[in-house]
Amino acid sequence: MKNLIEIKDDVYFIAERLKDIDKSYQIFFNLIRKCYEVHSCEQKDSYCFAVPYEFLDERTIAYALKTRHENRDKIIKEIEKNNEEVYNRQIKNQVKMIKEAIYVS
């Protein structure tokens, strides 16, 4: 963990507010990946997630809440729904392209 710098204090008190979600959460800045990461001191592999934003702000709290283990089933359903919508869109586009190719010939 020599490439990680622990963030104990920040402007928006994100490190402190994450403790309200899970007391084991800690924020680190990864010097190699150049991003913030949330780790749990109660896990063998402490890594939980990379903060998908350049700065620590309210979005980090919302992301931590959304990605909690308790929300796993909901997230999986969202992914499956999105995949189905993408698949259906692709099918419609392919059908449209085939129709256009047939009528052009």
The 8 nearest C-alpha neighbors of each residue, nearest first, counted from 0:
[[1, 3, 2, 4, 29, 27, 5, 30],
 [0, 2, 3, 4, 30, 29, 5, 31],
 [3, 1, 0, 30, 29, 31, 4, 28],
 [4, 2, 29, 0, 1, 28, 27, 30],
 [3, 5, 28, 27, 6, 29, 2, 30],
 [4, 6, 27, 26, 7, 3, 28, 25],
 [7, 5, 26, 27, 8, 4, 28, 14],
 [6, 8, 14, 5, 9, 26, 15, 25],
 [9, 7, 6, 14, 12, 10, 15, 13],
 [8, 10, 12, 11, 13, 14, 7, 6],
 [9, 11, 12, 8, 13, 55, 56, 14],
 [10, 12, 13, 9, 56, 55, 57, 14],
 [13, 11, 9, 15, 14, 10, 16, 8],
 [12, 14, 16, 15, 11, 17, 56, 9],
 [15, 13, 17, 12, 16, 7, 26, 8],
 [14, 16, 12, 18, 13, 17, 19, 8],
 [15, 17, 13, 19, 18, 14, 12, 20],
 [18, 16, 20, 19, 14, 15, 13, 21],
 [17, 19, 22, 21, 16, 20, 15, 24],
 [20, 18, 16, 17, 21, 22, 15, 24],
 [21, 19, 17, 18, 22, 16, 64, 63],
 [22, 20, 18, 23, 24, 19, 17, 39],
 [21, 23, 18, 24, 19, 20, 17, 39],
 [22, 24, 39, 40, 21, 41, 25, 18],
 [25, 23, 39, 38, 22, 21, 18, 17],
 [24, 26, 38, 37, 39, 23, 27, 14],
 [27, 25, 37, 6, 36, 5, 14, 38],
 [26, 28, 5, 4, 36, 6, 35, 3],
 [27, 29, 35, 4, 3, 34, 36, 30],
 [28, 30, 3, 33, 34, 32, 31, 2],
 [31, 29, 33, 2, 32, 3, 28, 34],
 [30, 32, 33, 29, 2, 34, 3, 28],
 [31, 33, 29, 34, 30, 35, 28, 2],
 [34, 32, 30, 29, 31, 28, 35, 53],
 [35, 33, 29, 32, 28, 36, 53, 50],
 [34, 36, 28, 50, 27, 49, 29, 26],
 [37, 35, 49, 27, 50, 26, 48, 28],
 [36, 38, 26, 48, 47, 25, 49, 27],
 [39, 37, 46, 45, 47, 25, 24, 26],
 [40, 38, 24, 45, 23, 41, 42, 25],
 [39, 41, 23, 42, 45, 38, 24, 25],
 [42, 40, 39, 23, 43, 45, 24, 44],
 [43, 41, 45, 44, 40, 39, 46, 38],
 [44, 42, 45, 41, 40, 39, 46, 38],
 [45, 43, 42, 46, 39, 47, 38, 40],
 [44, 46, 39, 38, 42, 43, 40, 47],
 [47, 45, 38, 44, 48, 37, 39, 36],
 [48, 46, 38, 37, 45, 39, 49, 36],
 [49, 47, 37, 36, 46, 50, 38, 63],
 [48, 50, 36, 35, 51, 37, 34, 47],
 [49, 51, 35, 52, 36, 48, 59, 34],
 [52, 50, 49, 53, 59, 34, 35, 62],
 [51, 53, 54, 50, 55, 59, 58, 34],
 [52, 54, 34, 51, 55, 50, 35, 33],
 [55, 53, 52, 56, 35, 50, 59, 34],
 [54, 56, 59, 13, 53, 52, 57, 11],
 [55, 57, 58, 59, 54, 11, 13, 60],
 [58, 56, 60, 59, 61, 55, 13, 11],
 [57, 59, 61, 60, 56, 62, 55, 52],
 [60, 58, 62, 57, 61, 56, 55, 63],
 [59, 61, 63, 57, 58, 62, 64, 17],
 [62, 60, 58, 64, 59, 63, 65, 57],
 [63, 61, 59, 65, 64, 60, 58, 66],
 [64, 62, 60, 66, 61, 65, 59, 67],
 [65, 63, 61, 62, 67, 66, 60, 20],
 [64, 66, 62, 63, 67, 61, 70, 74],
 [65, 67, 63, 64, 62, 70, 68, 71],
 [68, 66, 69, 70, 64, 65, 63, 71],
 [67, 69, 71, 70, 66, 72, 65, 64],
 [68, 70, 67, 71, 72, 66, 73, 65],
 [71, 69, 73, 68, 67, 72, 74, 66],
 [70, 72, 74, 68, 73, 69, 75, 67],
 [73, 71, 75, 74, 70, 76, 69, 68],
 [72, 74, 76, 70, 75, 71, 77, 69],
 [75, 73, 77, 71, 76, 72, 70, 78],
 [74, 76, 78, 72, 77, 73, 79, 71],
 [77, 75, 79, 73, 74, 78, 80, 72],
 [78, 76, 74, 80, 75, 79, 81, 73],
 [77, 79, 75, 81, 76, 80, 82, 74],
 [78, 80, 82, 76, 81, 77, 75, 83],
 [81, 79, 77, 83, 82, 78, 76, 84],
 [80, 82, 78, 84, 83, 79, 77, 85],
 [83, 81, 79, 85, 80, 84, 78, 86],
 [82, 84, 86, 80, 81, 85, 87, 79],
 [85, 83, 81, 87, 86, 82, 88, 80],
 [84, 86, 88, 82, 83, 87, 89, 81],
 [87, 85, 83, 89, 84, 88, 82, 90],
 [88, 86, 90, 84, 89, 85, 83, 91],
 [89, 87, 85, 91, 86, 90, 84, 92],
 [88, 90, 92, 86, 87, 91, 93, 85],
 [91, 89, 87, 93, 92, 88, 94, 86],
 [92, 90, 94, 88, 89, 93, 95, 87],
 [91, 93, 95, 89, 90, 94, 96, 88],
 [94, 92, 96, 90, 95, 91, 89, 97],
 [93, 95, 97, 91, 96, 92, 90, 98],
 [94, 96, 92, 98, 93, 97, 91, 99],
 [97, 95, 93, 99, 94, 98, 100, 92],
 [96, 98, 100, 94, 99, 95, 93, 101],
 [99, 97, 101, 95, 100, 96, 94, 102],
 [98, 100, 96, 102, 97, 101, 103, 95],
 [101, 99, 97, 103, 98, 102, 96, 104],
 [102, 100, 98, 99, 104, 103, 97, 96],
 [101, 103, 99, 104, 100, 98, 97, 96],
 [102, 104, 100, 101, 99, 98, 97, 96],
 [103, 101, 102, 100, 99, 98, 97, 96]]
